[in-house]
Amino acid sequence: MGLMTEFGYEPSESNVVQRSMQHVVASKPGAWLFSKFMYAVDKPLFGATGGKHTLPSLLAGLPVVMLTTTGRKSGEPRTMPLLGIPTGDDLAVIGSNFGQEHTPGWVYNLESLPEATVEYRGTAVDVGARLADEAEADEVFAEAAKIYPGYAKYRERADHRPIRVFVLAPA
């Protein structure tokens, strides 16, 4: 049984307002702005709603999971809200960092220790993470673009670095 089944995970269609917000966030200024404040808002909102909502899920209709990794330097738990992208019966996460210059820290954490916890709508599952190969990463990006078209723009803007894609499966 994969994460899709464990979570009853099914991305829903975004409404017209949410799709408009997705275009704003996908723009270079929007992505920069959201990269600076979204995480600070998401964690408290996620907690206050019992794990049901984040800023992107409310404003843009996006299926967000909370990924908790172990800091490669600190050894401390690090939790990040990320879009969960269906791949088979599992989920993938993409280290796009809104198309910004640098690779996000959670990517290095997963490379160092490919074990994590994923939480979605109040259910937490321990997972193993593996780096997707190039063909698999392309498939994940194609699926991601159906859920959130901003991924194509992020990939273009971050073409100076590899964007890592991890497949998460129950441990």
N, CA and C atoms as an extended XYZ file, in Angstrom:
513
Properties=species:S:1:pos:R:3:atomname:S:1:resname:S:1:resid:I:1 pbc="F F F"
N         0.852       -1.177        0.000 N   MET     1
C         0.000        0.000        0.000 CA  MET     1
C         0.898        1.241        0.000 C   MET     1
N         0.626        2.177       -0.897 N   GLY     2
C         1.431        3.384       -1.014 CA  GLY     2
C         0.827        4.563       -0.264 C   GLY     2
N         1.496        5.691       -0.350 N   LEU     3
C         1.045        6.892        0.345 CA  LEU     3
C        -0.304        7.395       -0.156 C   LEU     3
N        -0.547        7.253       -1.454 N   MET     4
C        -1.829        7.717       -1.997 CA  MET     4
C        -2.975        7.019       -1.269 C   MET     4
N        -2.835        5.722       -1.078 N   THR     5
C        -3.869        4.945       -0.398 CA  THR     5
C        -3.908        5.283        1.085 C   THR     5
N        -2.737        5.334        1.721 N   GLU     6
C        -2.679        5.631        3.168 CA  GLU     6
C        -3.357        6.958        3.507 C   GLU     6
N        -3.150        7.950        2.655 N   PHE     7
C        -3.691        9.283        2.917 CA  PHE     7
C        -5.085        9.500        2.331 C   PHE     7
N        -5.523        8.619        1.435 N   GLY     8
C        -6.748        8.916        0.693 CA  GLY     8
C        -6.513       10.175       -0.125 C   GLY     8
N        -5.316       10.274       -0.659 N   TYR     9
C        -4.814       11.496       -1.310 CA  TYR     9
C        -5.359       11.605       -2.726 C   TYR     9
N        -6.011       12.712       -2.994 N   GLU    10
C        -6.517       12.958       -4.335 CA  GLU    10
C        -6.554       14.465       -4.574 C   GLU    10
N        -5.632       14.971       -5.391 N   PRO    11
C        -5.653       16.415       -5.665 CA  PRO    11
C        -6.981       16.808       -6.306 C   PRO    11
N        -7.522       17.932       -5.876 N   SER    12
C        -8.797       18.401       -6.424 CA  SER    12
C        -8.552       19.511       -7.436 C   SER    12
N        -9.579       19.789       -8.204 N   GLU    13
C        -9.509       20.871       -9.182 CA  GLU    13
C        -9.504       22.215       -8.462 C   GLU    13
N        -8.641       23.107       -8.895 N   SER    14
C        -8.619       24.464       -8.349 CA  SER    14
C        -9.718       25.282       -9.010 C   SER    14
N       -10.307       26.204       -8.247 N   ASN    15
C       -11.321       27.083       -8.832 CA  ASN    15
C       -10.632       28.237       -9.557 C   ASN    15
N       -11.407       29.104      -10.171 N   VAL    16
C       -10.847       30.180      -11.005 CA  VAL    16
C        -9.990       31.153      -10.182 C   VAL    16
N       -10.401       31.454       -8.967 N   VAL    17
C        -9.625       32.355       -8.111 CA  VAL    17
C        -8.299       31.690       -7.726 C   VAL    17
N        -8.360       30.413       -7.382 N   GLN    18
C        -7.148       29.692       -7.009 CA  GLN    18
C        -6.187       29.567       -8.192 C   GLN    18
N        -6.713       29.342       -9.394 N   ARG    19
C        -5.843       29.272      -10.576 CA  ARG    19
C        -5.196       30.625      -10.844 C   ARG    19
N        -5.911       31.705      -10.595 N   SER    20
C        -5.329       33.043      -10.750 CA  SER    20
C        -4.185       33.244       -9.758 C   SER    20
N        -4.404       32.792       -8.534 N   MET    21
C        -3.361       32.906       -7.511 CA  MET    21
C        -2.143       32.066       -7.900 C   MET    21
N        -2.363       30.905       -8.510 N   GLN    22
C        -1.253       30.072       -8.959 CA  GLN    22
C        -0.380       30.814       -9.969 C   GLN    22
N        -1.007       31.583      -10.857 N   HIS    23
C        -0.232       32.347      -11.843 CA  HIS    23
C         0.590       33.448      -11.175 C   HIS    23
N         0.026       34.057      -10.150 N   VAL    24
C         0.770       35.089       -9.419 CA  VAL    24
C         1.997       34.474       -8.749 C   VAL    24
N         1.799       33.346       -8.057 N   VAL    25
C         2.899       32.699       -7.335 CA  VAL    25
C         3.957       32.172       -8.303 C   VAL    25
N         3.542       31.743       -9.488 N   ALA    26
C         4.497       31.208      -10.473 CA  ALA    26
C         5.362       32.293      -11.106 C   ALA    26
N         4.903       33.542      -11.059 N   SER    27
C         5.692       34.629      -11.643 CA  SER    27
C         6.977       34.809      -10.837 C   SER    27
N         7.974       35.389      -11.444 N   LYS    28
C         9.250       35.575      -10.742 CA  LYS    28
C         9.090       36.404       -9.460 C   LYS    28
N         8.393       37.576       -9.508 N   PRO    29
C         8.227       38.330       -8.261 CA  PRO    29
C         7.357       37.592       -7.237 C   PRO    29
N         6.306       36.932       -7.712 N   GLY    30
C         5.425       36.189       -6.805 CA  GLY    30
C         6.150       35.047       -6.130 C   GLY    30
N         6.952       34.315       -6.899 N   ALA    31
C         7.710       33.196       -6.343 CA  ALA    31
C         8.716       33.701       -5.314 C   ALA    31
N         9.374       34.799       -5.616 N   TRP    32
C        10.344       35.353       -4.663 CA  TRP    32
C         9.635       35.737       -3.369 C   TRP    32
N         8.507       36.458       -3.489 N   LEU    33
C         7.774       36.908       -2.312 CA  LEU    33
C         7.299       35.725       -1.467 C   LEU    33
N         6.672       34.747       -2.116 N   PHE    34
C         6.173       33.602       -1.371 CA  PHE    34
C         7.292       32.774       -0.767 C   PHE    34
N         8.450       32.725       -1.421 N   SER    35
C         9.568       31.961       -0.863 CA  SER    35
C        10.069       32.582        0.435 C   SER    35
N         9.816       33.864        0.623 N   LYS    36
C        10.313       34.560        1.816 CA  LYS    36
C         9.390       34.452        3.026 C   LYS    36
N         8.058       34.320        2.812 N   PHE    37
C         7.180       34.346        3.977 CA  PHE    37
C         6.249       33.149        4.102 C   PHE    37
N         6.072       32.382        3.059 N   MET    38
C         5.068       31.332        3.097 CA  MET    38
C         5.324       30.296        4.183 C   MET    38
N         6.575       29.844        4.332 N   TYR    39
C         6.855       28.795        5.303 CA  TYR    39
C         6.558       29.250        6.727 C   TYR    39
N         6.788       30.513        7.016 N   ALA    40
C         6.520       31.028        8.358 CA  ALA    40
C         5.020       31.027        8.659 C   ALA    40
N         4.192       31.168        7.638 N   VAL    41
C         2.740       31.166        7.809 CA  VAL    41
C         2.199       29.737        7.791 C   VAL    41
N         2.769       28.895        6.946 N   ASP    42
C         2.235       27.549        6.736 CA  ASP    42
C         2.246       26.667        7.980 C   ASP    42
N         3.342       26.639        8.704 N   LYS    43
C         3.425       25.738        9.849 CA  LYS    43
C         2.374       26.051       10.913 C   LYS    43
N         2.218       27.322       11.335 N   PRO    44
C         1.171       27.611       12.324 CA  PRO    44
C        -0.243       27.363       11.773 C   PRO    44
N        -0.464       27.696       10.515 N   LEU    45
C        -1.776       27.475        9.910 CA  LEU    45
C        -2.087       25.980        9.844 C   LEU    45
N        -1.098       25.192        9.477 N   PHE    46
C        -1.250       23.740        9.412 CA  PHE    46
C        -1.627       23.196       10.791 C   PHE    46
N        -0.938       23.665       11.819 N   GLY    47
C        -1.234       23.229       13.187 CA  GLY    47
C        -2.606       23.681       13.654 C   GLY    47
N        -2.957       24.920       13.360 N   ALA    48
C        -4.236       25.481       13.805 CA  ALA    48
C        -5.439       24.822       13.136 C   ALA    48
N        -5.233       24.247       11.954 N   THR    49
C        -6.346       23.608       11.235 CA  THR    49
C        -6.303       22.085       11.358 C   THR    49
N        -5.533       21.586       12.321 N   GLY    50
C        -5.467       20.149       12.534 CA  GLY    50
C        -4.852       19.399       11.367 C   GLY    50
N        -3.925       20.055       10.667 N   GLY    51
C        -3.241       19.414        9.557 CA  GLY    51
C        -4.034       19.394        8.264 C   GLY    51
N        -5.074       20.214        8.193 N   LYS    52
C        -5.929       20.186        6.999 CA  LYS    52
C        -5.589       21.250        5.967 C   LYS    52
N        -4.999       22.374        6.402 N   HIS    53
C        -4.781       23.462        5.444 CA  HIS    53
C        -3.419       24.133        5.615 C   HIS    53
N        -2.946       24.677        4.495 N   THR    54
C        -1.771       25.529        4.438 CA  THR    54
C        -2.154       26.723        3.579 C   THR    54
N        -1.291       27.706        3.501 N   LEU    55
C        -1.561       28.872        2.666 CA  LEU    55
C        -1.803       28.464        1.203 C   LEU    55
N        -0.940       27.623        0.603 N   PRO    56
C        -1.188       27.228       -0.786 CA  PRO    56
C        -2.467       26.402       -0.976 C   PRO    56
N        -2.835       25.605        0.027 N   SER    57
C        -4.056       24.818       -0.136 CA  SER    57
C        -5.280       25.727       -0.105 C   SER    57
N        -5.254       26.750        0.728 N   LEU    58
C        -6.390       27.673        0.809 CA  LEU    58
C        -6.435       28.646       -0.369 C   LEU    58
N        -5.311       29.305       -0.637 N   LEU    59
C        -5.299       30.346       -1.663 CA  LEU    59
C        -5.243       29.798       -3.082 C   LEU    59
N        -4.531       28.680       -3.271 N   ALA    60
C        -4.304       28.192       -4.628 CA  ALA    60
C        -4.847       26.788       -4.875 C   ALA    60
N        -5.485       26.175       -3.884 N   GLY    61
C        -6.070       24.856       -4.063 CA  GLY    61
C        -5.053       23.754       -4.287 C   GLY    61
N        -3.860       23.911       -3.728 N   LEU    62
C        -2.783       22.952       -3.986 CA  LEU    62
C        -2.671       21.912       -2.867 C   LEU    62
N        -2.357       20.649       -3.223 N   PRO    63
C        -2.255       19.575       -2.229 CA  PRO    63
C        -0.902       19.581       -1.529 C   PRO    63
N        -0.874       20.144       -0.346 N   VAL    64
C         0.383       20.310        0.383 CA  VAL    64
C         0.526       19.233        1.450 C   VAL    64
N         1.730       18.668        1.532 N   VAL    65
C         2.087       17.742        2.597 CA  VAL    65
C         3.170       18.415        3.441 C   VAL    65
N         3.285       17.976        4.675 N   MET    66
C         4.378       18.440        5.519 CA  MET    66
C         5.419       17.328        5.554 C   MET    66
N         6.620       17.654        5.098 N   LEU    67
C         7.723       16.699        5.071 CA  LEU    67
C         8.680       17.048        6.198 C   LEU    67
N         8.893       16.100        7.098 N   THR    68
C         9.843       16.300        8.193 CA  THR    68
C        11.063       15.430        7.940 C   THR    68
N        12.196       16.092        7.756 N   THR    69
C        13.478       15.427        7.551 CA  THR    69
C        14.334       15.637        8.792 C   THR    69
N        15.488       14.997        8.804 N   THR    70
C        16.456       15.213        9.880 CA  THR    70
C        17.569       16.086        9.330 C   THR    70
N        17.836       17.204        9.998 N   GLY    71
C        18.886       18.118        9.553 CA  GLY    71
C        20.219       17.407        9.449 C   GLY    71
N        20.875       17.539        8.304 N   ARG    72
C        22.135       16.802        8.099 CA  ARG    72
C        23.248       17.327        8.994 C   ARG    72
N        23.202       18.584        9.364 N   LYS    73
C        24.230       19.132       10.253 CA  LYS    73
C        23.769       19.127       11.708 C   LYS    73
N        22.528       19.533       11.935 N   SER    74
C        22.027       19.695       13.302 CA  SER    74
C        21.500       18.406       13.908 C   SER    74
N        21.012       17.486       13.069 N   GLY    75
C        20.369       16.282       13.584 CA  GLY    75
C        18.965       16.539       14.110 C   GLY    75
N        18.507       17.776       13.982 N   GLU    76
C        17.186       18.176       14.476 CA  GLU    76
C        16.126       17.962       13.390 C   GLU    76
N        14.872       17.726       13.797 N   PRO    77
C        13.805       17.591       12.804 CA  PRO    77
C        13.546       18.929       12.107 C   PRO    77
N        13.348       18.872       10.814 N   ARG    78
C        13.076       20.051        9.983 CA  ARG    78
C        11.829       19.764        9.156 C   ARG    78
N        10.805       20.598        9.311 N   THR    79
C         9.537       20.375        8.627 CA  THR    79
C         9.303       21.447        7.582 C   THR    79
N         8.948       20.989        6.379 N   MET    80
C         8.686       21.906        5.260 CA  MET    80
C         7.374       21.539        4.582 C   MET    80
N         6.567       22.551        4.257 N   PRO    81
C         5.371       22.297        3.452 CA  PRO    81
C         5.774       22.182        1.981 C   PRO    81
N         5.368       21.102        1.331 N   LEU    82
C         5.714       20.855       -0.069 CA  LEU    82
C         4.504       20.295       -0.801 C   LEU    82
N         4.441       20.517       -2.093 N   LEU    83
C         3.397       19.890       -2.879 CA  LEU    83
C         3.712       18.414       -3.021 C   LEU    83
N         2.729       17.587       -2.751 N   GLY    84
C         2.866       16.149       -2.949 CA  GLY    84
C         2.363       15.812       -4.343 C   GLY    84
N         3.217       15.232       -5.151 N   ILE    85
C         2.869       14.922       -6.536 CA  ILE    85
C         2.666       13.413       -6.667 C   ILE    85
N         1.477       12.985       -7.102 N   PRO    86
C         1.242       11.549       -7.265 CA  PRO    86
C         2.189       10.928       -8.288 C   PRO    86
N         2.736        9.781       -7.933 N   THR    87
C         3.532        8.980       -8.848 CA  THR    87
C         3.244        7.525       -8.500 C   THR    87
N         2.474        6.873       -9.345 N   GLY    88
C         1.993        5.548       -9.006 CA  GLY    88
C         1.108        5.667       -7.779 C   GLY    88
N         1.332        4.811       -6.767 N   ASP    89
C         0.573        4.908       -5.519 CA  ASP    89
C         1.369        5.645       -4.443 C   ASP    89
N         2.490        6.257       -4.844 N   ASP    90
C         3.316        7.000       -3.897 CA  ASP    90
C         3.268        8.489       -4.227 C   ASP    90
N         4.041        9.261       -3.507 N   LEU    91
C         4.117       10.702       -3.730 CA  LEU    91
C         5.557       11.093       -4.020 C   LEU    91
N         5.705       12.136       -4.797 N   ALA    92
C         7.025       12.704       -5.064 CA  ALA    92
C         7.037       14.148       -4.577 C   ALA    92
N         8.209       14.624       -4.232 N   VAL    93
C         8.412       16.031       -3.878 CA  VAL    93
C         9.541       16.563       -4.749 C   VAL    93
N         9.431       17.839       -5.092 N   ILE    94
C        10.353       18.462       -6.044 CA  ILE    94
C        11.123       19.580       -5.353 C   ILE    94
N        12.451       19.536       -5.449 N   GLY    95
C        13.316       20.538       -4.816 CA  GLY    95
C        13.507       21.781       -5.667 C   GLY    95
N        12.406       22.391       -6.095 N   SER    96
C        12.487       23.548       -6.995 CA  SER    96
C        12.795       24.848       -6.259 C   SER    96
N        12.373       24.938       -4.993 N   ASN    97
C        12.590       26.164       -4.213 CA  ASN    97
C        12.038       27.389       -4.947 C   ASN    97
N        10.838       27.235       -5.519 N   PHE    98
C        10.176       28.321       -6.254 CA  PHE    98
C        10.996       28.812       -7.443 C   PHE    98
N        11.924       27.995       -7.933 N   GLY    99
C        12.764       28.415       -9.048 CA  GLY    99
C        13.861       29.381       -8.630 C   GLY    99
N        14.108       29.464       -7.327 N   GLN   100
C        15.136       30.373       -6.822 CA  GLN   100
C        16.529       29.808       -7.114 C   GLN   100
N        17.541       30.585       -6.796 N   GLU   101
C        18.921       30.255       -7.138 CA  GLU   101
C        19.444       28.990       -6.464 C   GLU   101
N        19.074       28.783       -5.200 N   HIS   102
C        19.685       27.708       -4.425 CA  HIS   102
C        18.754       26.507       -4.247 C   HIS   102
N        19.372       25.355       -4.075 N   THR   103
C        18.654       24.133       -3.742 CA  THR   103
C        18.172       24.247       -2.299 C   THR   103
N        16.928       23.843       -2.025 N   PRO   104
C        16.429       23.942       -0.642 CA  PRO   104
C        17.137       22.959        0.291 C   PRO   104
N        17.256       23.346        1.544 N   GLY   105
C        17.974       22.541        2.528 CA  GLY   105
C        17.399       21.149        2.735 C   GLY   105
N        16.075       20.990        2.620 N   TRP   106
C        15.483       19.675        2.853 CA  TRP   106
C        16.021       18.642        1.859 C   TRP   106
N        16.434       19.088        0.662 N   VAL   107
C        17.002       18.173       -0.332 CA  VAL   107
C        18.290       17.555        0.216 C   VAL   107
N        19.159       18.383        0.769 N   TYR   108
C        20.413       17.885        1.337 CA  TYR   108
C        20.146       16.960        2.526 C   TYR   108
N        19.108       17.299        3.295 N   ASN   109
C        18.749       16.441        4.423 CA  ASN   109
C        18.350       15.048        3.938 C   ASN   109
N        17.520       14.987        2.898 N   LEU   110
C        17.094       13.681        2.368 CA  LEU   110
C        18.248       12.930        1.717 C   LEU   110
N        19.159       13.659        1.086 N   GLU   111
C        20.326       12.990        0.500 CA  GLU   111
C        21.195       12.374        1.588 C   GLU   111
N        21.304       13.070        2.713 N   SER   112
C        22.119       12.590        3.818 CA  SER   112
C        21.447       11.425        4.547 C   SER   112
N        20.155       11.538        4.789 N   LEU   113
C        19.393       10.503        5.483 CA  LEU   113
C        18.042       10.380        4.784 C   LEU   113
N        17.874        9.389        3.926 N   PRO   114
C        16.654        9.274        3.123 CA  PRO   114
C        15.459        8.676        3.872 C   PRO   114
N        15.271        9.132        5.096 N   GLU   115
C        14.123        8.741        5.907 CA  GLU   115
C        13.450       10.010        6.370 C   GLU   115
N        12.117        9.999        6.378 N   ALA   116
C        11.376       11.196        6.750 CA  ALA   116
C         9.984       10.803        7.234 C   ALA   116
N         9.217       11.811        7.603 N   THR   117
C         7.805       11.631        7.928 CA  THR   117
C         7.024       12.586        7.048 C   THR   117
N         5.929       12.090        6.495 N   VAL   118
C         5.042       12.914        5.683 CA  VAL   118
C         3.707       12.983        6.402 C   VAL   118
N         3.170       14.198        6.520 N   GLU   119
C         1.863       14.382        7.145 CA  GLU   119
C         0.920       15.030        6.142 C   GLU   119
N        -0.297       14.486        6.094 N   TYR   120
C        -1.327       15.028        5.206 CA  TYR   120
C        -2.673       14.857        5.891 C   TYR   120
N        -3.359       15.967        6.062 N   ARG   121
C        -4.701       15.973        6.653 CA  ARG   121
C        -4.779       15.194        7.959 C   ARG   121
N        -3.788       15.428        8.822 N   GLY   122
C        -3.803       14.850       10.154 CA  GLY   122
C        -3.240       13.441       10.267 C   GLY   122
N        -2.822       12.833        9.156 N   THR   123
C        -2.233       11.499        9.183 CA  THR   123
C        -0.751       11.608        8.863 C   THR   123
N         0.078       11.000        9.717 N   ALA   124
C         1.531       11.018        9.509 CA  ALA   124
C         2.011        9.607        9.190 C   ALA   124
N         2.921        9.509        8.211 N   VAL   125
C         3.464        8.229        7.781 CA  VAL   125
C         4.984        8.356        7.666 C   VAL   125
N         5.704        7.399        8.246 N   ASP   126
C         7.156        7.342        8.059 CA  ASP   126
C         7.430        6.836        6.651 C   ASP   126
N         8.374        7.486        5.978 N   VAL   127
C         8.665        7.143        4.587 CA  VAL   127
C        10.157        6.961        4.365 C   VAL   127
N        10.442        6.252        3.295 N   GLY   128
C        11.785        6.194        2.747 CA  GLY   128
C        11.768        7.054        1.496 C   GLY   128
N        12.854        7.725        1.218 N   ALA   129
C        12.942        8.601        0.047 CA  ALA   129
C        14.047        8.094       -0.864 C   ALA   129
N        13.761        8.140       -2.152 N   ARG   130
C        14.804        7.809       -3.114 CA  ARG   130
C        14.793        8.858       -4.212 C   ARG   130
N        15.982        9.160       -4.692 N   LEU   131
C        16.133       10.136       -5.764 CA  LEU   131
C        15.592        9.531       -7.056 C   LEU   131
N        14.735       10.257       -7.735 N   ALA   132
C        14.179        9.790       -8.999 CA  ALA   132
C        15.249        9.861      -10.083 C   ALA   132
N        15.234        8.901      -10.997 N   ASP   133
C        16.140        8.998      -12.135 CA  ASP   133
C        15.592       10.052      -13.102 C   ASP   133
N        16.343       10.361      -14.127 N   GLU   134
C        15.981       11.468      -15.024 CA  GLU   134
C        14.612       11.269      -15.685 C   GLU   134
N        14.352       10.078      -16.188 N   ALA   135
C        13.070        9.809      -16.854 CA  ALA   135
C        11.918        9.914      -15.864 C   ALA   135
N        12.114        9.378      -14.681 N   GLU   136
C        11.087        9.429      -13.651 CA  GLU   136
C        10.842       10.877      -13.210 C   GLU   136
N        11.911       11.656      -13.068 N   ALA   137
C        11.778       13.060      -12.696 CA  ALA   137
C        10.978       13.819      -13.755 C   ALA   137
N        11.225       13.526      -15.030 N   ASP   138
C        10.457       14.167      -16.107 CA  ASP   138
C         8.974       13.819      -15.994 C   ASP   138
N         8.665       12.564      -15.668 N   GLU   139
C         7.271       12.149      -15.488 CA  GLU   139
C         6.640       12.886      -14.314 C   GLU   139
N         7.376       13.018      -13.223 N   VAL   140
C         6.860       13.726      -12.050 CA  VAL   140
C         6.611       15.190      -12.401 C   VAL   140
N         7.541       15.826      -13.119 N   PHE   141
C         7.339       17.219      -13.523 CA  PHE   141
C         6.096       17.357      -14.404 C   PHE   141
N         5.869       16.403      -15.300 N   ALA   142
C         4.687       16.454      -16.166 CA  ALA   142
C         3.414       16.349      -15.333 C   ALA   142
N         3.408       15.453      -14.353 N   GLU   143
C         2.244       15.316      -13.468 CA  GLU   143
C         2.084       16.558      -12.603 C   GLU   143
N         3.196       17.098      -12.127 N   ALA   144
C         3.163       18.302      -11.295 CA  ALA   144
C         2.562       19.486      -12.050 C   ALA   144
N         2.891       19.600      -13.332 N   ALA   145
C         2.382       20.715      -14.142 CA  ALA   145
C         0.869       20.661      -14.288 C   ALA   145
N         0.283       19.464      -14.194 N   LYS   146
C        -1.182       19.339      -14.245 CA  LYS   146
C        -1.822       19.903      -12.981 C   LYS   146
N        -1.115       19.767      -11.870 N   ILE   147
C        -1.627       20.243      -10.582 CA  ILE   147
C        -1.307       21.719      -10.383 C   ILE   147
N        -0.101       22.097      -10.778 N   TYR   148
C         0.378       23.469      -10.584 CA  TYR   148
C         1.303       23.846      -11.729 C   TYR   148
N         0.825       24.645      -12.687 N   PRO   149
C         1.622       24.990      -13.862 CA  PRO   149
C         2.907       25.756      -13.557 C   PRO   149
N         3.049       26.290      -12.361 N   GLY   150
C         4.247       27.028      -11.996 CA  GLY   150
C         5.517       26.206      -12.038 C   GLY   150
N         5.407       24.882      -11.923 N   TYR   151
C         6.602       24.050      -11.940 CA  TYR   151
C         7.400       24.198      -13.226 C   TYR   151
N         6.731       24.365      -14.345 N   ALA   152
C         7.449       24.550      -15.621 CA  ALA   152
C         8.281       25.828      -15.571 C   ALA   152
N         7.717       26.896      -15.000 N   LYS   153
C         8.449       28.155      -14.885 CA  LYS   153
C         9.612       28.022      -13.901 C   LYS   153
N         9.374       27.316      -12.807 N   TYR   154
C        10.450       27.119      -11.828 CA  TYR   154
C        11.611       26.365      -12.467 C   TYR   154
N        11.280       25.365      -13.266 N   ARG   155
C        12.319       24.559      -13.907 CA  ARG   155
C        13.143       25.407      -14.870 C   ARG   155
N        12.489       26.302      -15.593 N   GLU   156
C        13.206       27.210      -16.508 CA  GLU   156
C        14.125       28.149      -15.738 C   GLU   156
N        13.588       28.757      -14.667 N   ARG   157
C        14.378       29.728      -13.909 CA  ARG   157
C        15.541       29.086      -13.170 C   ARG   157
N        15.407       27.818      -12.819 N   ALA   158
C        16.467       27.137      -12.064 CA  ALA   158
C        17.271       26.205      -12.963 C   ALA   158
N        17.346       26.523      -14.252 N   ASP   159
C        18.058       25.638      -15.180 CA  ASP   159
C        19.571       25.628      -14.957 C   ASP   159
N        20.072       26.493      -14.084 N   HIS   160
C        21.499       26.537      -13.756 CA  HIS   160
C        21.896       25.474      -12.729 C   HIS   160
N        20.902       24.777      -12.169 N   ARG   161
C        21.179       23.756      -11.158 CA  ARG   161
C        20.248       22.564      -11.367 C   ARG   161
N        20.667       21.401      -10.903 N   PRO   162
C        19.752       20.258      -10.995 CA  PRO   162
C        18.634       20.414       -9.965 C   PRO   162
N        17.425       20.174      -10.390 N   ILE   163
C        16.300       20.152       -9.458 CA  ILE   163
C        16.044       18.690       -9.126 C   ILE   163
N        16.272       18.358       -7.877 N   ARG   164
C        16.123       16.966       -7.481 CA  ARG   164
C        14.659       16.640       -7.172 C   ARG   164
N        14.287       15.437       -7.557 N   VAL   165
C        12.944       14.919       -7.317 CA  VAL   165
C        13.108       13.653       -6.496 C   VAL   165
N        12.343       13.566       -5.415 N   PHE   166
C        12.387       12.383       -4.541 CA  PHE   166
C        11.035       11.686       -4.556 C   PHE   166
N        11.081       10.379       -4.648 N   VAL   167
C         9.876        9.566       -4.528 CA  VAL   167
C         9.813        9.075       -3.081 C   VAL   167
N         8.654        9.269       -2.464 N   LEU   168
C         8.453        8.899       -1.071 CA  LEU   168
C         7.516        7.701       -1.014 C   LEU   168
N         7.909        6.679       -0.284 N   ALA   169
C         7.093        5.480       -0.124 CA  ALA   169
C         7.079        5.089        1.354 C   ALA   169
N         5.984        4.505        1.822 N   PRO   170
C         5.942        4.102        3.238 CA  PRO   170
C         7.148        3.245        3.608 C   PRO   170
N         7.682        3.509        4.789 N   ALA   171
C         8.875        2.778        5.265 CA  ALA   171
C         8.493        1.366        5.689 C   ALA   171
